[in-house]
Amino acid sequence: MGITTEPIKIETPLLMAEKACQALMNTFRAEELPPVNWFHYHQGVFLYGMYRVWEATGNEEYFNYIQAYFDHLIDEEGNVVFERDQLDSTMAGILLFPLYEKTKNPKYMIAAKKLRSALDTINRTSENGFWHKEKYPYQMWLDGLFMGGPFMLLYSKHFQEEELVQHVLLQEQLMRKHMTDSKTGLLFHAWDEKKVQPWADSETGCSPDFWGRSVGWYGAALIDMLEILGEKNRGQEAWIHSLQSFIPAIVKFQDEQTGLWYNVVDKGDRPDNWLESSCSALFLYFIAKAIKHGIVDESYREVCQKAYAGLLKHMVETDDSSFTLKGIVIGTSAGTYDYYVSRPTSENDLHGMGAFILASMALYELNNGK
């Protein structure tokens, strides 16, 4: 038998999202978010979730916390130290735009311009696809679409740099072209153009497995980018079609007993594989948003309800004064099955907390008709 899928109370996801925010706020001052003094996606994904909570509640405590993180790392001249060779550094930059809109402090847009300038110097494949990092030559990873795509589109929207839209469309097109598995409809974690990495298939260049969180980053990027571009036709119709085939492929591997997904998505039958909370939350996030925007039909609500009930039952421990999210795989590179399933898990890691908060807010909005 599967888990009970009684409707989640409308207020429950928002309550859980706030508890998750408060748990990390009580543990870390904004300036101390790990890894300390690093402008990076670890903090970015958590603060992005917190930003969604602030939008829903209007509680300035959340906005002030977000601002404190950025003000610690960006000086009054807009200088910011970040690793210029990787897309991971740009992800947190998505929050520079709402910070500027609310405060009108020009330093946030100066910092955004500096993040943008780094994109011109990141190495590329022969088809103009971004290397994920300099130390991963000729490799594109699914993660990169979430790390770079939304920032580039927001930058384009603010500074009217239309060519960035076309560049993001190209990045997704290359991932879909090189990394889609025709058998499952899922996308492999990484692709090596040179086909020389130990994990690379000698014919396709792909890594051999579907690592959950990377698959989640890809879907989250698609839905976020669609929201940013809105109704104007710029070629993003392909992303809608991608989600319409990608979501059923994901749902096929949802665990019947728990409503969650496995760390290696398609190998839940193996005894050394295990259920993972951050990918489960990211899948829930983009499926709920796809329902909201009419990309997939209402029948997928049951998938979302089941996934969220599974997260609360199997991955969350909470009471009036505490919140713990378990089963979060730590930061992970591209590799083979044995590598993925041997990775440690952690509690309240920013990857997972951010994903859980985003999922909670997406379900809250869906159930609330927003």
Residue frames as qw, qx, qy, qz and C-alpha x, y, z in Angstrom:
[[0.000, 0.886, 0.463, 0.000, 0.00, 0.00, 0.00],
 [0.366, 0.482, -0.040, 0.795, 1.12, 3.55, -0.68],
 [0.162, -0.187, -0.491, 0.835, 1.00, 6.40, 1.80],
 [0.117, 0.745, 0.614, -0.235, -2.19, 8.28, 2.55],
 [0.276, 0.186, 0.293, 0.896, -2.77, 11.15, 0.12],
 [0.078, -0.813, -0.550, 0.175, -5.39, 13.12, 1.99],
 [0.285, 0.821, 0.096, 0.485, -5.32, 16.79, 0.92],
 [0.495, -0.079, -0.340, 0.795, -2.63, 18.83, 2.63],
 [0.099, -0.846, -0.413, 0.322, -4.15, 21.72, 4.59],
 [0.411, 0.842, 0.107, 0.332, -3.70, 24.97, 2.66],
 [0.188, -0.932, 0.252, -0.179, -1.65, 26.59, 5.43],
 [0.901, -0.339, 0.202, 0.179, 0.61, 23.58, 6.12],
 [0.768, 0.344, 0.076, 0.535, 3.22, 24.18, 3.37],
 [0.092, 0.822, -0.101, 0.554, 3.60, 27.85, 4.31],
 [0.664, -0.704, 0.181, -0.175, 3.92, 26.90, 7.97],
 [0.927, -0.119, 0.176, 0.310, 6.59, 24.32, 7.12],
 [0.562, 0.604, 0.019, 0.565, 8.45, 26.76, 4.87],
 [0.181, -0.860, 0.167, -0.446, 8.56, 29.32, 7.66],
 [0.831, -0.519, 0.201, 0.007, 9.77, 26.70, 10.14],
 [0.865, 0.182, 0.110, 0.455, 12.57, 25.75, 7.76],
 [0.273, 0.766, -0.064, 0.578, 13.57, 29.41, 7.35],
 [0.467, -0.799, 0.181, -0.333, 13.52, 29.98, 11.08],
 [0.944, -0.261, 0.088, 0.181, 15.59, 26.86, 11.75],
 [0.721, 0.289, 0.021, 0.629, 18.48, 28.17, 9.68],
 [0.003, 0.801, -0.039, 0.597, 18.03, 31.76, 10.85],
 [0.687, -0.693, 0.116, -0.183, 18.29, 30.51, 14.43],
 [0.921, -0.134, 0.126, 0.342, 21.44, 28.56, 13.56],
 [0.580, 0.098, 0.205, 0.782, 23.29, 31.09, 11.39],
 [0.072, 0.742, 0.056, -0.664, 23.48, 34.83, 11.17],
 [0.697, 0.698, 0.119, -0.116, 23.09, 35.76, 7.51],
 [0.189, 0.845, -0.499, -0.035, 26.78, 36.59, 7.32],
 [0.360, -0.441, 0.817, -0.092, 27.64, 33.09, 8.59],
 [0.893, 0.276, 0.148, -0.323, 25.67, 31.00, 6.11],
 [0.555, -0.376, 0.666, 0.327, 27.95, 28.18, 5.00],
 [0.756, -0.064, -0.135, 0.638, 30.30, 28.16, 3.22],
 [0.222, -0.849, -0.193, 0.439, 31.17, 31.44, 4.97],
 [0.070, -0.725, 0.273, 0.629, 32.23, 34.42, 2.86],
 [0.277, -0.002, 0.815, 0.510, 31.35, 32.65, -0.38],
 [0.491, 0.393, 0.001, -0.778, 29.02, 34.15, -2.98],
 [0.069, 0.156, -0.949, -0.264, 27.54, 30.95, -4.27],
 [0.555, -0.198, -0.538, -0.603, 24.48, 28.86, -5.03],
 [0.388, -0.214, -0.831, 0.337, 24.48, 27.05, -1.66],
 [0.000, 0.363, 0.443, -0.820, 23.23, 30.21, 0.00],
 [0.241, 0.107, -0.357, -0.896, 21.43, 31.32, -3.14],
 [0.414, -0.241, -0.792, -0.377, 18.97, 28.43, -3.30],
 [0.300, -0.446, -0.720, 0.439, 18.07, 28.77, 0.39],
 [0.013, -0.388, -0.180, 0.904, 17.65, 32.55, 0.20],
 [0.265, -0.042, -0.585, -0.766, 15.63, 32.17, -3.00],
 [0.382, -0.423, -0.820, -0.058, 13.22, 29.99, -1.04],
 [0.235, -0.478, -0.485, 0.693, 13.16, 32.55, 1.76],
 [0.072, 0.138, -0.219, -0.963, 12.40, 35.26, -0.78],
 [0.361, -0.287, -0.722, -0.516, 9.29, 33.33, -1.85],
 [0.380, -0.513, -0.701, 0.317, 8.23, 33.15, 1.81],
 [0.131, -0.345, -0.167, 0.914, 8.73, 36.90, 2.16],
 [0.198, -0.084, -0.495, -0.842, 6.57, 37.49, -0.93],
 [0.434, -0.412, -0.759, -0.256, 3.77, 35.43, 0.61],
 [0.484, -0.570, -0.564, 0.350, 3.96, 36.79, 4.15],
 [0.082, 0.872, 0.040, 0.482, 5.35, 40.30, 3.87],
 [0.721, -0.659, -0.037, 0.209, 7.44, 39.57, 6.97],
 [0.279, 0.906, -0.291, 0.132, 10.37, 41.98, 6.70],
 [0.634, -0.573, 0.518, 0.035, 12.49, 39.73, 8.90],
 [0.848, 0.187, 0.438, 0.233, 13.01, 37.50, 5.87],
 [0.503, 0.817, 0.051, 0.277, 13.90, 40.31, 3.48],
 [0.207, -0.908, 0.345, -0.119, 16.30, 41.83, 6.01],
 [0.779, -0.339, 0.509, 0.140, 18.04, 38.48, 6.43],
 [0.769, 0.472, 0.311, 0.300, 18.47, 38.13, 2.66],
 [0.240, 0.932, -0.078, 0.259, 19.80, 41.67, 2.40],
 [0.499, -0.773, 0.391, 0.006, 22.26, 41.11, 5.26],
 [0.855, -0.027, 0.425, 0.294, 23.84, 38.19, 3.40],
 [0.598, 0.645, 0.220, 0.422, 24.37, 40.26, 0.26],
 [0.049, -0.965, 0.121, -0.230, 25.50, 43.37, 2.12],
 [0.720, -0.567, 0.360, 0.175, 28.17, 41.30, 3.87],
 [0.743, 0.022, 0.498, 0.446, 29.66, 40.31, 0.50],
 [0.396, 0.651, 0.341, 0.550, 29.01, 43.40, -1.65],
 [0.332, -0.356, -0.232, 0.842, 30.60, 46.72, -0.72],
 [0.203, 0.749, 0.315, -0.547, 29.13, 50.16, -1.41],
 [0.145, 0.570, -0.491, -0.643, 30.91, 50.33, -4.78],
 [0.871, 0.284, -0.036, -0.400, 29.29, 47.08, -5.88],
 [0.277, 0.522, -0.807, 0.010, 32.46, 45.02, -5.60],
 [0.893, -0.203, 0.239, -0.323, 31.86, 41.33, -4.96],
 [0.044, -0.504, 0.854, 0.120, 34.31, 38.44, -4.80],
 [0.883, 0.144, 0.306, -0.325, 33.18, 35.33, -6.64],
 [0.538, -0.202, 0.725, 0.380, 34.65, 32.48, -8.68],
 [0.376, 0.588, -0.174, -0.695, 34.50, 33.74, -12.26],
 [0.138, 0.308, -0.859, -0.386, 35.04, 30.39, -13.97],
 [0.039, -0.215, -0.975, 0.032, 31.74, 28.75, -13.09],
 [0.321, -0.462, -0.480, -0.673, 28.00, 29.13, -13.48],
 [0.516, -0.484, -0.661, 0.252, 27.46, 28.23, -9.81],
 [0.290, -0.220, -0.260, 0.894, 28.53, 31.74, -8.85],
 [0.146, -0.170, -0.286, -0.932, 25.76, 33.45, -10.78],
 [0.331, -0.463, -0.806, -0.160, 22.81, 31.63, -9.19],
 [0.279, -0.565, -0.517, 0.579, 22.63, 33.84, -6.08],
 [0.114, -0.097, 0.191, 0.970, 22.62, 36.83, -8.42],
 [0.150, -0.513, -0.707, -0.463, 18.91, 36.34, -9.13],
 [0.356, -0.729, -0.524, 0.260, 18.18, 38.03, -5.80],
 [0.321, -0.197, 0.028, 0.926, 20.11, 41.17, -6.72],
 [0.060, -0.361, -0.506, -0.781, 17.17, 42.31, -8.83],
 [0.430, -0.720, -0.510, -0.191, 14.48, 42.28, -6.10],
 [0.539, -0.482, -0.246, 0.645, 17.02, 43.81, -3.71],
 [0.213, 0.009, 0.214, 0.953, 17.50, 46.68, -6.12],
 [0.204, -0.526, -0.580, -0.587, 13.78, 47.04, -6.80],
 [0.507, -0.713, -0.479, 0.067, 13.02, 47.41, -3.11],
 [0.536, -0.608, -0.097, 0.578, 16.02, 49.50, -2.00],
 [0.439, 0.891, 0.055, 0.107, 17.05, 51.31, -5.23],
 [0.460, -0.727, 0.412, 0.300, 20.66, 50.91, -4.08],
 [0.624, 0.681, -0.314, -0.222, 22.76, 50.91, -7.28],
 [0.178, -0.569, 0.803, -0.008, 25.43, 48.65, -5.80],
 [0.714, 0.082, 0.674, -0.171, 23.23, 45.61, -6.43],
 [0.732, 0.661, 0.132, -0.098, 23.06, 46.31, -10.17],
 [0.164, 0.806, -0.568, -0.033, 26.79, 47.02, -10.29],
 [0.465, -0.319, 0.821, -0.091, 27.35, 43.60, -8.72],
 [0.780, 0.389, 0.458, -0.176, 24.96, 42.07, -11.26],
 [0.526, 0.809, -0.232, -0.118, 26.99, 43.61, -14.09],
 [0.087, -0.650, 0.754, -0.022, 30.14, 42.03, -12.67],
 [0.655, 0.009, 0.744, -0.132, 28.49, 38.62, -12.55],
 [0.712, 0.649, 0.194, -0.183, 27.32, 39.17, -16.11],
 [0.257, 0.828, -0.478, -0.140, 30.82, 40.07, -17.28],
 [0.422, -0.403, 0.812, -0.005, 32.14, 36.72, -16.08],
 [0.797, 0.340, 0.467, -0.178, 29.86, 34.89, -18.51],
 [0.551, 0.795, -0.211, -0.142, 31.93, 36.23, -21.40],
 [0.118, 0.682, -0.718, 0.074, 35.06, 34.49, -20.14],
 [0.748, -0.152, 0.609, -0.217, 33.68, 31.07, -19.15],
 [0.071, -0.289, 0.842, 0.450, 35.03, 28.43, -21.52],
 [0.727, 0.302, 0.093, -0.609, 32.66, 26.92, -24.09],
 [0.710, 0.089, 0.680, 0.157, 32.17, 23.71, -26.04],
 [0.251, -0.016, 0.596, 0.763, 32.47, 23.78, -29.82],
 [0.049, -0.599, -0.687, -0.408, 28.70, 24.50, -29.98],
 [0.050, -0.503, 0.116, -0.855, 28.98, 27.44, -27.54],
 [0.720, -0.556, -0.379, -0.170, 27.74, 25.54, -24.50],
 [0.237, -0.800, 0.415, -0.362, 29.15, 26.65, -21.14],
 [0.541, 0.122, -0.769, 0.317, 31.65, 24.38, -19.43],
 [0.587, -0.688, -0.420, -0.075, 30.26, 23.74, -15.96],
 [0.439, -0.853, 0.183, 0.215, 33.55, 24.82, -14.39],
 [0.311, 0.789, -0.521, -0.093, 37.08, 25.37, -15.65],
 [0.268, -0.429, 0.857, -0.103, 38.22, 22.24, -13.81],
 [0.647, 0.258, 0.707, -0.124, 35.59, 20.23, -15.72],
 [0.054, 0.437, -0.467, -0.767, 36.76, 20.87, -19.31],
 [0.313, 0.061, -0.696, -0.644, 34.32, 20.38, -22.18],
 [0.135, -0.320, -0.923, 0.165, 31.61, 19.23, -19.77],
 [0.384, -0.338, -0.122, -0.851, 28.03, 20.46, -19.59],
 [0.092, -0.180, -0.898, 0.390, 26.04, 19.53, -16.45],
 [0.191, -0.660, -0.655, -0.314, 22.29, 19.78, -15.94],
 [0.401, -0.622, -0.387, 0.549, 22.99, 21.84, -12.82],
 [0.310, -0.122, 0.173, 0.927, 24.29, 24.66, -14.98],
 [0.064, -0.523, -0.566, -0.633, 20.89, 25.55, -16.44],
 [0.438, -0.788, -0.433, 0.019, 19.52, 26.41, -12.98],
 [0.564, -0.479, -0.074, 0.669, 22.75, 28.11, -11.92],
 [0.256, -0.184, 0.288, 0.904, 23.01, 30.39, -14.94],
 [0.073, 0.451, 0.712, 0.532, 19.74, 30.47, -16.89],
 [0.184, -0.837, -0.514, 0.039, 17.40, 32.43, -14.58],
 [0.358, -0.645, 0.011, 0.675, 20.12, 34.99, -13.79],
 [0.269, -0.035, 0.523, 0.808, 20.78, 35.60, -17.47],
 [0.013, -0.600, -0.682, -0.418, 17.08, 36.05, -18.22],
 [0.287, -0.842, -0.365, 0.273, 16.55, 38.45, -15.32],
 [0.372, -0.460, 0.215, 0.777, 19.62, 40.39, -16.39],
 [0.188, 0.241, 0.645, 0.701, 18.29, 40.53, -19.95],
 [0.124, -0.762, -0.621, -0.135, 14.93, 41.75, -18.69],
 [0.339, -0.807, -0.183, 0.449, 16.49, 44.52, -16.60],
 [0.254, -0.592, 0.347, 0.681, 19.17, 45.67, -19.04],
 [0.677, 0.638, 0.076, -0.358, 17.39, 44.83, -22.34],
 [0.046, -0.544, 0.783, 0.298, 20.15, 42.47, -23.46],
 [0.851, 0.212, 0.034, -0.479, 18.03, 40.33, -25.77],
 [0.597, 0.461, -0.654, -0.058, 20.91, 38.17, -26.96],
 [0.168, -0.311, 0.833, -0.425, 21.12, 36.61, -23.51],
 [0.771, 0.125, 0.334, -0.528, 17.67, 35.10, -24.04],
 [0.810, 0.459, -0.308, -0.195, 18.87, 33.37, -27.18],
 [0.253, 0.515, -0.780, 0.251, 21.96, 32.17, -25.37],
 [0.471, -0.164, 0.704, -0.506, 19.89, 30.57, -22.62],
 [0.852, 0.306, 0.076, -0.417, 17.68, 28.92, -25.24],
 [0.610, 0.546, -0.575, -0.012, 20.84, 27.49, -26.79],
 [0.090, -0.422, 0.818, -0.380, 22.15, 26.12, -23.48],
 [0.682, 0.033, 0.552, -0.478, 18.92, 24.20, -22.84],
 [0.806, 0.478, -0.154, -0.312, 18.76, 23.01, -26.44],
 [0.392, 0.556, -0.726, 0.099, 22.29, 21.58, -26.18],
 [0.328, -0.248, 0.800, -0.438, 21.47, 19.78, -22.94],
 [0.786, 0.237, 0.335, -0.463, 18.33, 18.29, -24.42],
 [0.691, 0.582, -0.376, -0.203, 20.20, 17.31, -27.60],
 [0.392, 0.501, -0.746, 0.195, 23.14, 15.62, -25.92],
 [0.078, -0.247, 0.798, -0.544, 21.81, 14.41, -22.55],
 [0.740, -0.007, 0.137, -0.659, 18.27, 13.09, -23.12],
 [0.226, -0.137, 0.964, 0.021, 17.82, 9.34, -22.72],
 [0.471, 0.021, -0.500, -0.726, 15.38, 8.03, -25.31],
 [0.422, -0.179, -0.888, 0.008, 14.39, 5.04, -23.15],
 [0.271, -0.473, -0.678, 0.493, 13.30, 6.85, -19.98],
 [0.048, 0.852, 0.329, 0.405, 12.78, 10.44, -21.11],
 [0.524, -0.800, -0.025, 0.292, 15.13, 11.58, -18.32],
 [0.418, 0.837, -0.283, 0.212, 18.36, 13.53, -18.80],
 [0.835, -0.068, -0.303, 0.454, 21.77, 12.27, -17.78],
 [0.441, -0.790, -0.132, 0.404, 23.66, 14.34, -15.21],
 [0.167, -0.758, 0.354, 0.522, 26.60, 15.33, -17.40],
 [0.815, 0.545, 0.168, 0.107, 27.95, 15.27, -20.95],
 [0.458, -0.591, 0.401, 0.529, 31.62, 15.32, -21.98],
 [0.580, 0.739, -0.115, -0.323, 32.13, 16.63, -25.49],
 [0.202, 0.655, -0.722, -0.093, 35.58, 15.00, -25.69],
 [0.946, -0.076, -0.195, -0.248, 34.29, 11.65, -24.32],
 [0.524, 0.428, -0.628, 0.385, 37.42, 11.18, -22.19],
 [0.416, -0.496, 0.460, -0.607, 36.08, 11.33, -18.62],
 [0.034, -0.139, 0.979, -0.142, 36.06, 8.01, -16.72],
 [0.403, 0.347, 0.691, -0.489, 32.27, 8.19, -16.52],
 [0.421, 0.514, -0.184, -0.725, 31.68, 9.20, -20.15],
 [0.829, 0.300, 0.468, -0.060, 30.04, 6.80, -22.59],
 [0.455, -0.262, 0.538, 0.660, 32.44, 6.24, -25.48],
 [0.245, 0.442, 0.677, 0.535, 29.73, 6.94, -28.06],
 [0.101, -0.849, -0.451, -0.256, 27.48, 9.57, -26.46],
 [0.276, 0.417, -0.327, 0.802, 29.83, 11.24, -23.95],
 [0.547, -0.602, -0.088, -0.575, 27.08, 11.09, -21.31],
 [0.189, -0.317, 0.799, -0.475, 27.45, 10.06, -17.71],
 [0.271, -0.082, -0.927, -0.246, 25.61, 6.76, -17.18],
 [0.207, -0.463, -0.812, 0.288, 23.05, 7.71, -14.53],
 [0.161, -0.702, -0.314, -0.619, 20.25, 10.10, -13.60],
 [0.331, -0.119, -0.586, 0.730, 21.35, 11.80, -10.39],
 [0.089, -0.715, -0.691, 0.065, 18.22, 13.10, -8.68],
 [0.150, -0.764, -0.186, 0.599, 19.19, 16.61, -7.71],
 [0.159, -0.268, 0.487, 0.816, 20.68, 17.40, -11.12],
 [0.003, 0.422, 0.802, 0.423, 17.46, 16.23, -12.78],
 [0.173, -0.775, -0.540, 0.278, 15.64, 18.46, -10.31],
 [0.205, -0.543, 0.111, 0.807, 17.80, 21.48, -11.13],
 [0.106, 0.067, 0.674, 0.728, 16.95, 21.04, -14.80],
 [0.109, -0.617, -0.746, -0.225, 13.19, 20.94, -14.24],
 [0.252, -0.757, -0.343, 0.496, 13.30, 23.83, -11.76],
 [0.217, -0.334, 0.309, 0.864, 15.26, 25.89, -14.27],
 [0.047, 0.321, 0.733, 0.598, 12.70, 25.26, -17.02],
 [0.179, -0.751, -0.635, -0.040, 9.72, 26.38, -14.93],
 [0.307, -0.693, -0.138, 0.638, 11.51, 29.39, -13.44],
 [0.224, -0.185, 0.444, 0.848, 12.71, 30.55, -16.84],
 [0.010, -0.512, -0.732, -0.448, 9.23, 30.22, -18.31],
 [0.242, -0.810, -0.473, 0.249, 7.90, 32.42, -15.50],
 [0.317, -0.532, 0.105, 0.778, 10.58, 35.04, -16.09],
 [0.135, 0.015, 0.589, 0.797, 9.91, 35.29, -19.84],
 [0.390, 0.390, 0.411, -0.726, 6.14, 35.34, -19.41],
 [0.672, 0.528, 0.470, -0.220, 3.82, 35.42, -22.42],
 [0.305, 0.798, -0.336, -0.395, 6.15, 37.01, -24.96],
 [0.962, 0.217, 0.151, 0.064, 7.12, 34.47, -27.61],
 [0.008, 0.847, -0.514, -0.135, 10.90, 34.23, -27.69],
 [0.580, 0.380, -0.714, -0.091, 11.32, 30.58, -28.57],
 [0.216, -0.315, 0.787, -0.484, 10.64, 29.17, -25.11],
 [0.836, 0.025, -0.075, -0.543, 7.77, 27.00, -26.39],
 [0.672, 0.276, -0.684, 0.070, 10.30, 24.16, -26.53],
 [0.008, 0.256, -0.745, 0.616, 10.57, 24.35, -22.73],
 [0.678, -0.024, 0.249, -0.691, 6.83, 23.77, -22.38],
 [0.868, 0.228, -0.362, -0.251, 7.04, 20.71, -24.60],
 [0.398, 0.369, -0.762, 0.353, 10.08, 19.53, -22.63],
 [0.296, -0.187, 0.638, -0.686, 8.17, 19.71, -19.35],
 [0.793, 0.087, 0.032, -0.602, 5.17, 17.97, -20.85],
 [0.856, 0.222, -0.465, -0.033, 7.31, 14.94, -21.68],
 [0.298, 0.411, -0.674, 0.537, 9.76, 15.27, -18.80],
 [0.464, -0.310, 0.432, -0.709, 7.19, 15.35, -15.98],
 [0.938, -0.019, -0.056, -0.343, 5.50, 12.03, -16.90],
 [0.725, 0.354, -0.536, 0.249, 8.98, 10.51, -17.13],
 [0.004, 0.411, -0.614, 0.674, 9.76, 11.71, -13.59],
 [0.682, -0.222, 0.238, -0.655, 6.42, 10.59, -12.17],
 [0.875, 0.146, -0.433, -0.162, 6.99, 7.07, -13.47],
 [0.604, 0.197, -0.633, 0.443, 9.78, 6.66, -10.90],
 [0.378, -0.529, 0.291, -0.702, 7.95, 8.08, -7.86],
 [0.146, 0.092, -0.948, 0.269, 8.17, 5.53, -5.05],
 [0.493, -0.428, -0.594, -0.470, 4.75, 4.01, -4.44],
 [0.592, -0.437, -0.608, 0.299, 5.26, 3.47, -0.71],
 [0.396, -0.463, -0.264, 0.748, 6.65, 6.88, 0.27],
 [0.278, 0.914, 0.293, -0.037, 5.81, 9.28, -2.55],
 [0.236, -0.824, 0.346, 0.382, 9.50, 10.22, -2.77],
 [0.767, 0.604, -0.217, 0.005, 12.23, 9.66, -5.35],
 [0.896, -0.261, 0.074, 0.351, 15.57, 7.90, -5.20],
 [0.289, -0.750, 0.307, 0.509, 19.01, 9.50, -5.30],
 [0.040, -0.198, 0.763, 0.614, 19.62, 7.67, -8.59],
 [0.534, 0.125, 0.088, -0.831, 16.16, 8.19, -10.02],
 [0.770, 0.198, -0.369, -0.481, 15.55, 5.07, -12.10],
 [0.556, 0.201, -0.791, 0.156, 17.22, 2.45, -9.88],
 [0.517, -0.460, 0.304, -0.655, 14.93, 2.31, -6.85],
 [0.962, -0.087, -0.174, -0.193, 15.01, -1.48, -7.00],
 [0.640, 0.354, -0.537, 0.421, 18.66, -1.64, -5.95],
 [0.668, -0.595, -0.415, 0.165, 19.28, -2.24, -2.23],
 [0.544, -0.264, -0.128, 0.786, 22.11, 0.29, -1.95],
 [0.037, 0.446, 0.276, 0.851, 20.11, 3.12, -3.52],
 [0.194, -0.448, -0.657, 0.575, 18.15, 5.38, -1.17],
 [0.047, 0.851, 0.486, 0.193, 15.37, 7.96, -1.07],
 [0.426, -0.024, -0.074, 0.901, 16.62, 11.55, -1.21],
 [0.000, 0.732, 0.532, -0.425, 14.84, 14.65, 0.03],
 [0.021, -0.570, 0.157, 0.806, 16.26, 17.49, -2.10],
 [0.052, 0.025, -0.752, -0.657, 15.47, 15.88, -5.46],
 [0.049, -0.524, -0.850, 0.018, 12.01, 14.89, -4.21],
 [0.029, -0.718, -0.323, 0.616, 11.39, 18.51, -3.24],
 [0.006, 0.416, -0.411, -0.811, 12.64, 19.88, -6.56],
 [0.024, -0.214, -0.875, -0.433, 10.45, 17.47, -8.53],
 [0.056, -0.674, -0.691, 0.255, 7.46, 18.55, -6.45],
 [0.083, -0.595, -0.022, 0.799, 8.41, 22.19, -7.06],
 [0.102, 0.267, -0.517, -0.807, 8.35, 22.13, -10.82],
 [0.077, -0.339, -0.904, -0.248, 5.41, 19.74, -11.11],
 [0.051, -0.679, -0.582, 0.445, 3.27, 21.96, -8.86],
 [0.023, 0.572, -0.126, -0.810, 4.25, 25.03, -10.85],
 [0.035, 0.041, -0.776, -0.628, 3.56, 23.26, -14.13],
 [0.037, -0.555, -0.831, 0.023, 0.02, 22.47, -12.92],
 [0.057, -0.690, -0.299, 0.657, -0.45, 26.10, -11.87],
 [0.081, 0.518, -0.349, -0.777, 0.53, 27.34, -15.34],
 [0.788, 0.406, 0.189, -0.422, -1.55, 24.76, -17.18],
 [0.227, 0.586, -0.734, -0.259, 1.47, 22.99, -18.65],
 [0.235, -0.037, -0.971, -0.032, 0.28, 19.63, -17.27],
 [0.490, -0.470, -0.446, -0.584, -3.23, 18.72, -16.17],
 [0.495, -0.575, 0.270, -0.593, -4.84, 18.64, -12.76],
 [0.957, -0.133, -0.245, -0.075, -4.33, 14.89, -12.36],
 [0.620, 0.326, -0.464, 0.542, -0.76, 15.60, -11.26],
 [0.363, -0.665, 0.231, -0.611, -2.02, 17.22, -8.05],
 [0.935, -0.330, -0.015, -0.125, -2.12, 13.74, -6.49],
 [0.796, 0.266, -0.252, 0.482, 1.56, 13.31, -7.31],
 [0.116, 0.595, -0.282, 0.744, 2.34, 16.55, -5.48],
 [0.663, -0.551, 0.109, -0.495, 0.19, 15.73, -2.48],
 [0.982, -0.129, -0.117, 0.078, 1.78, 12.31, -2.19],
 [0.634, 0.392, -0.283, 0.603, 5.30, 13.72, -2.49],
 [0.112, -0.623, 0.277, -0.723, 4.72, 16.37, 0.14],
 [0.833, -0.442, 0.050, -0.329, 3.10, 13.92, 2.54],
 [0.937, 0.068, -0.197, 0.282, 6.14, 11.69, 2.02],
 [0.353, 0.535, -0.320, 0.697, 8.56, 14.51, 2.79],
 [0.427, -0.595, 0.231, -0.641, 6.71, 15.38, 5.99],
 [0.935, -0.288, 0.009, -0.208, 6.46, 11.74, 7.09],
 [0.953, 0.034, -0.033, 0.299, 9.88, 10.43, 6.16],
 [0.595, 0.380, -0.093, 0.702, 12.24, 13.40, 5.95],
 [0.097, -0.636, 0.106, -0.758, 10.98, 16.07, 8.36],
 [0.510, -0.414, -0.651, 0.379, 11.20, 16.11, 12.14],
 [0.001, 0.450, -0.012, 0.893, 9.55, 19.13, 13.71],
 [0.299, -0.595, -0.683, 0.300, 7.84, 20.44, 16.81],
 [0.035, -0.954, -0.294, 0.052, 6.91, 23.88, 18.09],
 [0.246, -0.901, 0.242, 0.262, 10.53, 25.01, 18.40],
 [0.347, -0.464, 0.701, 0.415, 12.57, 22.99, 15.90],
 [0.796, 0.533, 0.024, -0.285, 12.72, 21.78, 12.33],
 [0.364, -0.475, 0.734, 0.322, 15.04, 19.19, 10.78],
 [0.795, 0.494, -0.126, -0.328, 15.14, 18.03, 7.17],
 [0.646, -0.373, 0.648, 0.157, 16.95, 14.73, 6.70],
 [0.757, 0.274, 0.567, 0.177, 18.20, 12.71, 3.75],
 [0.335, 0.918, -0.088, -0.194, 19.93, 15.52, 1.83],
 [0.874, 0.140, 0.101, 0.455, 22.78, 14.28, -0.33],
 [0.327, -0.720, 0.115, 0.601, 25.80, 16.57, 0.00],
 [0.345, 0.777, -0.289, -0.440, 27.36, 18.42, -2.95],
 [0.798, 0.025, 0.589, 0.123, 28.06, 15.92, -5.69],
 [0.071, 0.533, -0.553, -0.636, 30.07, 15.85, -8.92],
 [0.807, 0.317, -0.267, -0.421, 29.36, 13.80, -12.03],
 [0.188, -0.422, 0.884, -0.066, 30.11, 10.11, -11.75],
 [0.456, -0.027, -0.834, -0.310, 28.81, 6.57, -11.89],
 [0.686, -0.489, -0.395, -0.366, 26.16, 4.77, -9.87],
 [0.750, -0.265, -0.453, 0.402, 28.55, 3.59, -7.12],
 [0.277, 0.153, -0.197, 0.928, 29.77, 7.13, -6.60],
 [0.353, -0.440, -0.179, -0.806, 26.27, 8.59, -6.27],
 [0.767, -0.464, -0.370, -0.243, 24.97, 6.01, -3.78],
 [0.721, -0.165, -0.400, 0.541, 28.12, 6.27, -1.64],
 [0.091, 0.504, -0.091, 0.854, 27.70, 10.01, -1.10],
 [0.170, -0.254, -0.727, 0.615, 26.90, 10.98, 2.51],
 [0.164, -0.741, -0.500, -0.418, 23.67, 12.65, 3.55],
 [0.199, 0.056, -0.409, 0.889, 23.24, 15.60, 5.87],
 [0.113, -0.718, -0.669, 0.156, 20.56, 17.41, 7.81],
 [0.013, -0.924, -0.221, 0.310, 19.43, 20.99, 7.14],
 [0.490, -0.104, 0.420, 0.756, 22.00, 21.37, 4.36],
 [0.197, 0.518, 0.018, -0.832, 21.23, 24.50, 2.34],
 [0.168, 0.074, -0.783, -0.595, 20.71, 22.51, -0.88],
 [0.197, -0.358, -0.911, -0.053, 17.86, 20.59, 0.71],
 [0.037, -0.557, -0.522, 0.645, 16.40, 23.35, 2.83],
 [0.160, 0.373, -0.241, -0.881, 16.17, 25.66, -0.16],
 [0.257, -0.051, -0.826, -0.499, 14.55, 22.96, -2.28],
 [0.161, -0.438, -0.855, 0.228, 12.08, 22.09, 0.50],
 [0.050, 0.531, 0.297, -0.792, 11.08, 25.72, 1.00],
 [0.224, 0.253, -0.478, -0.811, 10.60, 26.22, -2.74],
 [0.249, -0.199, -0.912, -0.258, 8.50, 23.06, -2.95],
 [0.091, -0.492, -0.711, 0.494, 6.42, 24.14, 0.04],
 [0.135, 0.489, 0.062, -0.860, 5.73, 27.54, -1.47],
 [0.245, 0.106, -0.687, -0.676, 4.85, 26.08, -4.89],
 [0.235, -0.347, -0.907, -0.040, 2.34, 23.71, -3.26],
 [0.039, -0.513, -0.497, 0.699, 0.99, 26.50, -1.06],
 [0.199, 0.358, -0.233, -0.882, 0.40, 28.68, -4.12],
 [0.270, -0.054, -0.837, -0.473, -1.19, 25.82, -6.04],
 [0.225, -0.428, -0.857, 0.179, -3.52, 24.87, -3.21],
 [0.046, -0.558, -0.359, 0.747, -4.32, 28.52, -2.52],
 [0.463, 0.727, 0.492, 0.120, -5.21, 29.24, -6.13],
 [0.090, -0.886, 0.150, 0.430, -2.42, 31.81, -6.51]]
